[in-house]
Amino acid sequence: MPSQTLYRKYRPQTFGQVRAQERVTKTLLNALAAGRIGHAYLFTGPRGVGKTSIARLLAKAVNCLHTDDTRPDGTHPVEPDNSCAICQQIAEGRCLDVIEIDAASNGRVDDARDLRDQINYSPNEARYKFYIIDEAHQITKDAFDALLKTFEEPPEHVIFVLATTDPSKVPATILSRCQRFDLRRHSMADLRAGLAAVCAQENVAAEAGALDLLARAAEGSSRDSLSLLDQAIAFCGRTIPEAGVRTMLGMASAETIDRLAQALVARDAQAGLGVINDAVDAGIEPRGLNRELVEHLRYLLLMKVNGAAATTIDQPAEELELLGRELGDVQLDQLVRQIRIFSQADAAFRFAAQGQLPLELAFLDAIHLSATPTAAQPAPTVLPLAASSPPPRAAAPPPRPAQSPPPRPLPPVDDGGALPEEAEPTASSSPPERESEQPENDAIMPAMGPSAADEEFQGILERWPRVLEVVRQQDRTVEALLRSCAPQGLSGSTLTLLCDAQFHAKTLEQPDKKRLVEGAISRVAGRPCYVTCVVRGKKAPAAESAEGAQRPPEDDPLVRAALRMLNARVLD
């Protein structure tokens, strides 16, 4: 018989063994002691925080055969004793009166009707018939409607517990009939303490750094932390070093992260790209390396803002000492921009032609933003991201009384939100005229030579995956259409998109879709941008009109009649 996994072996058997959910367990224990048992509960929270485990403990507590015993002080025990037949059956998963239902495969209206018919039968052995419905948010709307009256007035011998990671999908009519308990994520300290206790029980020697890595990789889930510990024991044996856990998780070493951070602070592009390529050649996942660098920069940011925060950072003393040495070479605004650049690069890994390319581009962008321009060597031109500063503006010419004032420029937009309504390009708005026709636009953006325009167009090409990602978050259909197009050129504020078919161009020219695309490009480019769609292989309208305006033949009867009537002649 195969041995149990650690998360099943060390599942809490009493309310006192539940970690990090004291608010929930205290409320339930007080309700059990007062005899105020509800008929429907809703446990919500991230994965692996104890929703199903607490539901089973509640089933034990209400059905335990020894909770009716009277203590010398006149009170009754509320914790399950785990020694009676009912508690043992529930712990082993063979109690007929505790029914666990997976809503992902039993969430149809027919399943709800079957459940509504079954609850009328009395329990077999236990005091209550206890239903635990996991992933309750996957129950269909019709199924919820069929269970509405049942949740409001179930039989006295029935208790429901809904467990879900997405309570927003549960109808309000169901939520109002349940007692809701929100379970929180486990902290790093809670996970580390739990892992250390399990290692002591399993006679496993694990380094403190190894437990830190396992706790961080679990992302607040107790079940995930124990699963990772199980995997680490299988990979490393009974002695788990930090280096072994890094190898198992595909993480870069602390030395690699430090070298990359030092190259970033020193603005050494050659050294930084060398570290990235060496790490990729060693089998390190580029996306994971990017996230570890973001975490390293975040620690620097916390220590830069408040030096006392070093006591709250979960890092070894030698790592804190290294962070302290790096603090003197960085500025706060540089850290904020660098963290934003590398965080934005995380979404580009899914569309990258080469795995490490987004990290390399982000590294170079961070170096350019960190560089300080001098009189001898001006700062390089870099296409600003959504949260960076807007492009510089030239001095506005004197106002002209006969003309209307120039339109207001687009303000910078934070990456976390959408464009402001007043700044977002609309389908009815037309692109600005060329400089020769409307010189007032000089007040909005500086004159751009051919090299600057080409450089900005190249910047848009490099960040085109980011444009697709922004569009995808709002409309997947428009994003699919946009993937069939390619940027062809940039003229002033107008970007030309080359489409494969007339259908694609016509659809993207619709007002709502065009407004969405222009807003995404403006958000990435940092200034107002407009789009025009052309079909691949089709002649431009100007060319077609030129061909249609050819000189008519003079021997045409209609032409001759017109010449006689008007006493005219055909001009060249």
C-alpha positions as CSV (number, residue, x, y, z in Angstrom):
1,M,0.0,0.0,0.0
2,P,1.6,3.3,-1.0
3,S,2.2,5.8,1.9
4,Q,0.1,8.9,2.2
5,T,1.3,12.2,1.0
6,L,2.3,14.7,3.6
7,Y,-0.7,17.0,3.2
8,R,-3.1,14.1,3.8
9,K,-1.1,12.6,6.6
10,Y,-0.9,15.9,8.5
11,R,-4.4,17.2,7.8
12,P,-5.7,18.9,11.0
13,Q,-7.8,16.6,13.2
14,T,-8.9,19.3,15.7
15,F,-9.7,23.0,15.5
16,G,-6.6,23.6,17.6
17,Q,-4.4,22.2,14.9
18,V,-5.6,24.6,12.3
19,R,-3.0,27.2,11.5
20,A,-3.5,30.9,10.7
21,Q,-7.4,30.8,10.8
22,E,-7.9,31.6,14.5
23,R,-10.8,34.0,13.7
24,V,-12.8,31.3,11.9
25,T,-12.1,28.5,14.3
26,K,-12.8,30.7,17.4
27,T,-16.2,31.7,15.9
28,L,-17.1,28.1,15.2
29,L,-16.1,26.8,18.6
30,N,-18.1,29.6,20.3
31,A,-21.1,28.7,18.2
32,L,-20.8,25.0,19.0
33,A,-20.4,25.7,22.7
34,A,-23.6,27.9,22.6
35,G,-25.5,25.3,20.6
36,R,-26.1,27.9,17.8
37,I,-25.4,25.6,14.8
38,G,-26.3,27.0,11.4
39,H,-27.9,25.1,8.6
40,A,-25.6,26.5,5.8
41,Y,-22.0,27.8,5.8
42,L,-19.8,29.3,3.1
43,F,-16.0,28.9,3.4
44,T,-14.1,31.0,0.9
45,G,-10.4,31.7,0.4
46,P,-7.4,30.8,-1.8
47,R,-6.5,27.2,-2.5
48,G,-4.9,25.1,0.2
49,V,-5.8,27.3,3.2
50,G,-8.1,24.7,5.0
51,K,-11.6,25.2,3.6
52,T,-12.4,21.5,3.3
53,S,-10.4,20.5,6.4
54,I,-12.4,22.9,8.6
55,A,-15.7,21.7,7.0
56,R,-14.7,18.1,8.0
57,L,-13.9,19.3,11.5
58,L,-17.3,20.9,11.8
59,A,-18.9,17.7,10.6
60,K,-17.0,15.8,13.4
61,A,-17.9,18.3,16.0
62,V,-21.7,18.3,15.4
63,N,-21.7,14.4,15.1
64,C,-19.2,13.4,17.7
65,L,-20.7,10.9,20.1
66,H,-18.9,12.4,23.1
67,T,-19.9,16.0,22.8
68,D,-23.0,15.3,24.8
69,D,-20.9,14.4,27.8
70,T,-21.0,16.9,30.7
71,R,-17.8,18.1,32.2
72,P,-17.3,18.7,35.9
73,D,-17.8,22.4,35.4
74,G,-21.2,21.8,33.7
75,T,-19.9,22.6,30.1
76,H,-19.8,20.3,27.1
77,P,-16.8,19.5,25.0
78,V,-16.9,21.1,21.5
79,E,-13.7,19.6,20.0
80,P,-14.1,16.2,18.3
81,D,-12.4,13.5,20.3
82,N,-11.4,11.5,17.2
83,S,-11.9,8.3,19.2
84,C,-15.6,7.6,18.7
85,A,-16.8,5.6,15.7
86,I,-18.3,8.6,13.9
87,C,-15.1,10.6,14.1
88,Q,-13.0,7.8,12.9
89,Q,-15.4,7.2,9.9
90,I,-15.3,10.8,9.0
91,A,-11.5,10.9,9.2
92,E,-11.2,7.9,7.0
93,G,-13.7,9.2,4.5
94,R,-16.2,6.3,4.9
95,C,-19.0,8.0,6.8
96,L,-22.3,7.6,4.9
97,D,-23.8,10.7,6.5
98,V,-21.0,13.1,5.4
99,I,-21.3,13.5,1.7
100,E,-18.6,15.4,-0.2
101,I,-19.7,16.7,-3.7
102,D,-17.5,18.0,-6.4
103,A,-19.5,20.8,-8.0
104,A,-17.2,20.9,-11.0
105,S,-18.7,17.5,-12.2
106,N,-22.0,17.6,-10.3
107,G,-23.2,21.1,-10.8
108,R,-26.0,20.7,-13.3
109,V,-29.7,21.2,-12.5
110,D,-30.4,17.5,-12.6
111,D,-27.8,16.9,-9.9
112,A,-29.4,19.7,-7.8
113,R,-32.8,18.0,-8.1
114,D,-31.3,14.6,-7.1
115,L,-29.7,16.3,-4.0
116,R,-33.0,18.0,-3.2
117,D,-34.7,14.6,-3.2
118,Q,-32.0,12.8,-1.1
119,I,-31.9,15.3,1.8
120,N,-35.3,14.2,3.0
121,Y,-34.0,10.9,4.2
122,S,-32.8,10.7,7.8
123,P,-29.1,10.1,8.7
124,N,-27.9,6.5,8.9
125,E,-25.8,6.7,12.1
126,A,-24.8,10.3,12.7
127,R,-26.8,13.1,14.2
128,Y,-26.7,15.3,11.1
129,K,-26.5,14.6,7.4
130,F,-23.6,16.8,6.4
131,Y,-23.1,18.0,2.8
132,I,-19.7,19.5,1.7
133,I,-20.0,21.0,-1.8
134,D,-16.5,21.8,-3.0
135,E,-15.8,24.4,-5.8
136,A,-19.4,25.6,-5.3
137,H,-18.9,28.5,-7.8
138,Q,-19.1,26.0,-10.6
139,I,-22.7,25.2,-9.9
140,T,-24.9,26.5,-12.8
141,K,-27.4,29.2,-12.3
142,D,-30.3,26.8,-12.9
143,A,-28.9,24.4,-10.3
144,F,-28.6,27.2,-7.7
145,D,-32.2,28.2,-8.5
146,A,-33.3,24.6,-7.9
147,L,-31.5,24.6,-4.5
148,L,-32.7,28.0,-3.4
149,K,-35.6,26.9,-1.2
150,T,-33.6,23.9,0.1
151,F,-30.9,26.3,1.4
152,E,-33.5,28.5,3.0
153,E,-35.4,25.9,4.9
154,P,-33.6,22.5,4.8
155,P,-34.7,19.6,7.1
156,E,-33.5,19.9,10.7
157,H,-31.1,17.0,10.2
158,V,-29.2,18.6,7.2
159,I,-26.2,21.0,7.3
160,F,-24.6,22.4,4.1
161,V,-21.1,23.7,3.7
162,L,-20.1,25.4,0.4
163,A,-16.4,25.8,-0.2
164,T,-15.2,28.1,-3.0
165,T,-12.3,30.1,-4.2
166,D,-14.5,32.6,-6.1
167,P,-17.5,33.7,-4.0
168,S,-18.4,36.4,-6.6
169,K,-19.9,33.7,-8.8
170,V,-22.2,32.5,-6.1
171,P,-25.6,34.2,-6.4
172,A,-26.5,36.7,-3.7
173,T,-29.7,34.8,-2.9
174,I,-27.5,31.8,-1.9
175,L,-25.0,34.0,0.0
176,S,-27.7,35.6,2.1
177,R,-28.8,32.1,3.4
178,C,-25.2,31.1,4.5
179,Q,-22.9,32.1,7.2
180,R,-19.8,33.3,5.4
181,F,-16.2,32.8,6.6
182,D,-13.3,34.2,4.7
183,L,-10.1,32.2,5.2
184,R,-6.8,34.1,4.6
185,R,-3.6,33.1,3.0
186,H,-0.9,31.7,5.3
187,S,2.0,34.0,6.0
188,M,5.6,33.0,5.4
189,A,6.1,32.5,9.1
190,D,3.1,30.2,9.4
191,L,4.3,28.1,6.5
192,R,7.8,27.9,7.7
193,A,6.8,26.9,11.2
194,G,4.5,24.2,9.7
195,L,7.2,22.8,7.5
196,A,9.7,22.8,10.3
197,A,7.2,20.8,12.5
198,V,6.6,18.2,9.8
199,C,10.4,17.9,9.2
200,A,10.8,17.1,12.9
201,Q,8.1,14.5,12.7
202,E,9.5,12.9,9.6
203,N,13.2,13.0,10.8
204,V,14.2,15.3,7.9
205,A,17.1,17.8,8.3
206,A,16.3,20.8,6.2
207,E,18.3,24.0,6.0
208,A,16.5,27.2,7.0
209,G,17.1,28.7,3.5
210,A,15.5,25.6,2.0
211,L,12.4,26.0,4.1
212,D,12.2,29.7,3.2
213,L,12.3,28.8,-0.5
214,L,9.5,26.1,-0.1
215,A,7.4,28.5,1.9
216,R,7.8,31.3,-0.7
217,A,7.0,29.0,-3.6
218,A,3.8,27.8,-1.9
219,E,2.3,31.3,-2.3
220,G,0.3,31.2,0.9
221,S,-1.0,27.6,0.5
222,S,-0.4,25.1,3.3
223,R,-1.2,22.2,1.0
224,D,1.2,23.4,-1.6
225,S,4.0,23.8,0.9
226,L,3.6,20.2,2.1
227,S,3.4,18.9,-1.5
228,L,6.7,20.8,-2.3
229,L,8.3,19.4,0.9
230,D,7.2,15.9,-0.2
231,Q,8.9,16.5,-3.6
232,A,12.0,17.9,-1.9
233,I,12.4,14.8,0.2
234,A,12.1,12.6,-2.9
235,F,14.7,14.8,-4.7
236,C,17.2,15.4,-1.9
237,G,16.6,12.6,0.6
238,R,16.5,13.1,4.3
239,T,18.9,16.1,4.1
240,I,17.5,19.1,2.2
241,P,20.0,21.8,1.3
242,E,19.0,25.2,0.0
243,A,20.9,24.5,-3.3
244,G,18.9,21.3,-3.8
245,V,15.6,23.1,-3.5
246,R,16.7,25.8,-5.9
247,T,17.7,23.1,-8.4
248,M,14.4,21.3,-7.9
249,L,12.3,24.4,-8.4
250,G,14.4,25.6,-11.3
251,M,15.4,28.8,-9.5
252,A,18.6,30.8,-10.0
253,S,21.1,30.9,-7.2
254,A,21.4,33.8,-4.8
255,E,24.7,34.7,-6.4
256,T,23.2,34.9,-9.8
257,I,20.5,37.3,-8.6
258,D,23.1,39.4,-6.8
259,R,25.3,39.6,-9.9
260,L,22.3,40.6,-12.1
261,A,21.3,43.3,-9.6
262,Q,24.8,44.7,-9.4
263,A,25.0,44.9,-13.2
264,L,21.7,46.8,-13.2
265,V,22.9,49.2,-10.5
266,A,26.2,49.7,-12.4
267,R,24.4,50.1,-15.7
268,D,26.6,47.4,-17.2
269,A,24.7,46.0,-20.2
270,Q,27.4,43.5,-21.2
271,A,27.6,42.0,-17.7
272,G,23.9,41.9,-17.2
273,L,23.1,40.2,-20.6
274,G,26.0,37.8,-19.9
275,V,24.4,36.8,-16.5
276,I,21.0,36.3,-18.2
277,N,22.4,34.1,-20.9
278,D,24.5,32.0,-18.5
279,A,21.5,31.4,-16.3
280,V,19.4,30.4,-19.3
281,D,22.1,28.0,-20.5
282,A,22.2,26.5,-17.0
283,G,18.5,25.6,-17.4
284,I,17.0,28.5,-15.4
285,E,13.6,29.6,-16.5
286,P,13.8,33.2,-17.7
287,R,10.4,34.1,-16.3
288,G,11.4,32.8,-12.9
289,L,14.6,34.7,-13.1
290,N,12.7,37.9,-13.9
291,R,10.4,37.4,-10.9
292,E,13.3,36.7,-8.5
293,L,14.9,40.0,-9.7
294,V,11.6,41.8,-9.1
295,E,11.6,40.4,-5.6
296,H,15.2,41.4,-5.0
297,L,14.4,45.0,-6.2
298,R,11.3,45.1,-3.9
299,Y,13.5,44.3,-0.9
300,L,15.8,47.1,-1.9
301,L,12.7,49.4,-2.2
302,L,11.5,48.5,1.2
303,M,14.8,49.2,2.8
304,K,15.3,52.4,0.8
305,V,11.9,53.8,2.0
306,N,12.3,52.7,5.6
307,G,15.6,51.3,6.8
308,A,13.7,49.7,9.8
309,A,11.9,47.5,7.4
310,A,14.9,45.3,7.2
311,T,13.7,43.6,10.4
312,T,10.5,42.6,8.7
313,I,12.1,41.2,5.5
314,D,12.3,37.4,5.5
315,Q,15.9,37.1,4.4
316,P,19.0,35.7,6.0
317,A,21.5,38.1,7.7
318,E,24.1,37.8,4.9
319,E,21.4,38.7,2.3
320,L,20.3,41.7,4.3
321,E,23.9,42.8,4.6
322,L,24.3,42.6,0.8
323,L,21.1,44.6,0.2
324,G,22.4,47.2,2.6
325,R,25.6,47.6,0.5
326,E,23.6,48.1,-2.7
327,L,21.4,50.8,-1.2
328,G,24.0,53.5,-1.5
329,D,24.2,53.2,-5.3
330,V,20.5,53.4,-6.2
331,Q,17.8,56.1,-6.0
332,L,14.2,55.7,-5.0
333,D,12.7,56.9,-8.3
334,Q,15.1,54.5,-10.3
335,L,13.9,51.6,-8.1
336,V,10.3,52.3,-8.7
337,R,10.8,52.6,-12.5
338,Q,12.9,49.4,-12.7
339,I,10.4,47.4,-10.7
340,R,7.6,48.6,-13.0
341,I,9.6,47.7,-16.1
342,F,10.4,44.2,-15.0
343,S,6.9,43.6,-13.7
344,Q,5.4,44.7,-17.1
345,A,7.8,42.3,-18.8
346,D,6.3,39.4,-17.0
347,A,3.3,39.4,-19.4
348,A,5.5,39.5,-22.5
349,F,7.0,36.0,-21.9
350,R,4.0,34.3,-23.3
351,F,4.5,36.0,-26.7
352,A,8.3,36.1,-26.9
353,A,10.0,34.6,-29.9
354,Q,12.9,33.7,-27.7
355,G,12.5,32.8,-24.0
356,Q,14.9,35.3,-22.5
357,L,14.2,38.2,-24.9
358,P,11.6,40.0,-22.7
359,L,14.1,40.0,-19.8
360,E,16.9,41.3,-21.9
361,L,14.8,44.1,-23.3
362,A,13.6,45.0,-19.9
363,F,17.1,45.0,-18.5
364,L,18.2,47.4,-21.3
365,D,15.2,49.7,-20.7
366,A,15.9,49.8,-17.0
367,I,19.5,50.8,-17.7
368,H,18.5,53.6,-20.1
369,L,16.0,54.9,-17.6
370,S,18.6,54.9,-14.9
371,A,21.2,56.8,-17.0
372,T,21.5,60.5,-16.2
373,P,21.8,62.7,-19.2
374,T,24.8,65.0,-19.5
375,A,25.7,67.9,-21.7
376,A,28.4,65.9,-23.5
377,Q,26.3,62.8,-24.0
378,P,22.6,63.2,-24.1
379,A,20.4,60.4,-22.7
380,P,19.3,57.8,-25.3
381,T,15.8,58.1,-26.7
382,V,13.6,55.3,-25.3
383,L,9.9,54.8,-26.0
384,P,8.2,55.6,-22.7
385,L,6.0,53.0,-21.1
386,A,2.5,53.7,-19.9
387,A,3.6,54.8,-16.4
388,S,6.7,56.7,-17.5
389,S,6.8,60.5,-18.1
390,P,5.2,61.8,-21.3
391,P,7.4,63.0,-24.2
392,P,8.9,66.5,-23.9
393,R,6.9,69.3,-25.3
394,A,8.3,72.2,-27.4
395,A,7.5,75.7,-26.4
396,A,4.0,76.8,-27.6
397,P,3.9,79.5,-30.3
398,P,2.0,82.7,-29.6
399,P,-1.7,82.3,-29.7
400,R,-3.5,83.1,-33.0
401,P,-6.8,85.0,-32.5
402,A,-8.3,83.6,-35.8
403,Q,-7.8,80.0,-34.9
404,S,-9.0,77.7,-32.2
405,P,-6.6,76.7,-29.4
406,P,-4.7,73.4,-29.9
407,P,-6.3,70.3,-28.4
408,R,-5.2,69.2,-24.9
409,P,-2.5,66.5,-25.0
410,L,-3.1,63.0,-23.6
411,P,-2.0,62.8,-20.0
412,P,0.2,59.9,-18.8
413,V,-1.7,56.8,-17.8
414,D,-0.8,54.4,-15.0
415,D,-0.4,50.8,-16.1
416,G,-2.9,49.4,-13.6
417,G,-5.9,51.3,-15.0
418,A,-7.5,52.2,-18.3
419,L,-7.1,55.5,-20.2
420,P,-9.0,58.5,-18.8
421,E,-12.3,59.0,-20.7
422,E,-11.4,62.5,-21.8
423,A,-8.0,61.5,-23.1
424,E,-8.9,58.3,-24.9
425,P,-9.0,58.6,-28.7
426,T,-12.4,58.2,-30.2
427,A,-13.5,56.9,-33.5
428,S,-15.0,60.2,-34.5
429,S,-11.8,62.1,-33.8
430,S,-9.6,62.5,-36.8
431,P,-5.8,62.2,-36.7
432,P,-3.9,65.6,-36.4
433,E,-3.1,67.3,-39.7
434,R,0.5,67.4,-40.9
435,E,2.7,70.1,-39.6
436,S,2.6,72.1,-42.8
437,E,-1.2,72.3,-42.6
438,Q,-1.6,72.8,-38.9
439,P,1.4,74.3,-37.2
440,E,-0.4,74.5,-33.8
441,N,0.4,70.8,-33.2
442,D,3.9,72.0,-32.5
443,A,2.6,72.9,-29.0
444,I,1.5,69.3,-28.4
445,M,4.6,67.4,-29.5
446,P,8.1,68.4,-30.7
447,A,9.2,68.3,-34.3
448,M,10.3,64.7,-35.1
449,G,12.9,64.1,-37.7
450,P,13.1,60.9,-39.8
451,S,15.5,59.2,-37.4
452,A,13.4,59.9,-34.3
453,A,10.2,58.7,-36.1
454,D,11.9,55.5,-37.2
455,E,13.2,54.9,-33.7
456,E,9.7,55.4,-32.2
457,F,8.2,53.1,-34.8
458,Q,10.8,50.5,-33.9
459,G,9.9,51.0,-30.3
460,I,6.2,50.3,-31.1
461,L,7.2,47.1,-33.0
462,E,9.2,45.9,-29.9
463,R,6.3,46.6,-27.6
464,W,3.6,45.2,-30.0
465,P,3.1,42.1,-27.8
466,R,2.2,44.6,-25.0
467,V,-0.4,46.2,-27.2
468,L,-1.9,42.8,-27.9
469,E,-2.0,42.0,-24.2
470,V,-3.8,45.3,-23.4
471,V,-6.4,44.6,-26.1
472,R,-6.8,41.0,-25.0
473,Q,-7.7,42.1,-21.5
474,Q,-10.7,43.9,-22.9
475,D,-11.8,42.1,-26.0
476,R,-10.3,38.8,-27.2
477,T,-12.0,39.0,-30.6
478,V,-10.3,42.3,-31.4
479,E,-7.0,40.9,-30.2
480,A,-7.4,37.9,-32.6
481,L,-8.1,40.3,-35.5
482,L,-5.1,42.5,-34.6
483,R,-2.9,39.4,-34.7
484,S,-3.6,39.2,-38.5
485,C,-2.3,42.7,-39.0
486,A,1.2,44.1,-38.8
487,P,2.3,47.7,-38.2
488,Q,3.6,49.1,-41.5
489,G,4.7,52.7,-40.7
490,L,4.2,55.7,-38.4
491,S,3.4,59.1,-39.9
492,G,3.1,61.7,-37.2
493,S,0.5,60.3,-34.8
494,T,-1.0,57.8,-37.3
495,L,0.1,54.2,-37.3
496,T,-0.7,52.3,-40.5
497,L,-1.8,48.6,-40.0
498,L,-1.4,46.2,-42.9
499,C,-4.3,43.7,-42.8
500,D,-4.5,40.4,-44.6
501,A,-8.1,40.8,-45.8
502,Q,-10.8,43.4,-46.3
503,F,-12.9,41.9,-43.6
504,H,-10.2,42.5,-41.0
505,A,-9.7,46.1,-42.0
506,K,-13.4,46.8,-42.1
507,T,-14.0,45.2,-38.7
508,L,-11.1,47.1,-37.1
509,E,-12.4,50.4,-38.6
510,Q,-15.7,50.0,-36.6
511,P,-15.9,52.8,-34.0
512,D,-15.8,50.8,-30.8
513,K,-13.0,48.4,-32.0
514,K,-11.0,51.3,-33.5
515,R,-11.3,53.2,-30.2
516,L,-10.1,50.2,-28.3
517,V,-7.0,49.6,-30.5
518,E,-6.1,53.3,-30.5
519,G,-6.4,53.5,-26.7
520,A,-4.1,50.4,-26.3
521,I,-1.5,51.9,-28.7
522,S,-1.7,55.3,-27.0
523,R,-1.3,53.6,-23.6
524,V,1.9,51.8,-24.6
525,A,3.4,54.7,-26.6
526,G,2.7,57.3,-23.9
527,R,1.0,59.8,-26.3
528,P,-2.1,60.0,-28.5
529,C,-1.9,57.6,-31.5
530,Y,-4.4,56.9,-34.2
531,V,-4.6,53.9,-36.6
532,T,-5.6,53.5,-40.3
533,C,-6.1,50.1,-41.9
534,V,-5.0,49.1,-45.4
535,V,-5.4,45.8,-47.1
536,R,-2.4,43.9,-48.2
537,G,-2.0,44.1,-52.1
538,K,-4.8,46.7,-52.5
539,K,-3.9,50.0,-54.1
540,A,-4.2,53.1,-52.0
541,P,-7.3,55.3,-52.6
542,A,-5.1,58.1,-54.0
543,A,-3.7,55.8,-56.6
544,E,-7.1,54.5,-57.6
545,S,-8.4,58.0,-58.0
546,A,-5.3,58.9,-60.1
547,E,-6.0,56.0,-62.5
548,G,-9.6,57.0,-62.7
549,A,-8.7,60.5,-63.7
550,Q,-6.9,59.6,-66.9
551,R,-7.5,61.7,-70.1
552,P,-10.7,60.5,-71.8
553,P,-10.4,59.5,-75.5
554,E,-11.4,62.3,-77.9
555,D,-13.1,59.9,-80.3
556,D,-15.7,59.1,-77.8
557,P,-19.2,60.2,-79.1
558,L,-20.1,61.7,-75.8
559,V,-16.9,63.6,-75.6
560,R,-17.3,65.0,-79.1
561,A,-20.9,66.1,-78.3
562,A,-19.7,67.9,-75.2
563,L,-16.9,69.6,-77.0
564,R,-19.4,71.0,-79.6
565,M,-22.0,72.1,-77.1
566,L,-19.6,73.8,-74.8
567,N,-17.2,75.0,-77.5
568,A,-14.4,73.4,-75.4
569,R,-11.3,71.4,-75.9
570,V,-9.6,68.6,-74.0
571,L,-6.7,69.8,-71.9
572,D,-3.6,67.7,-71.1
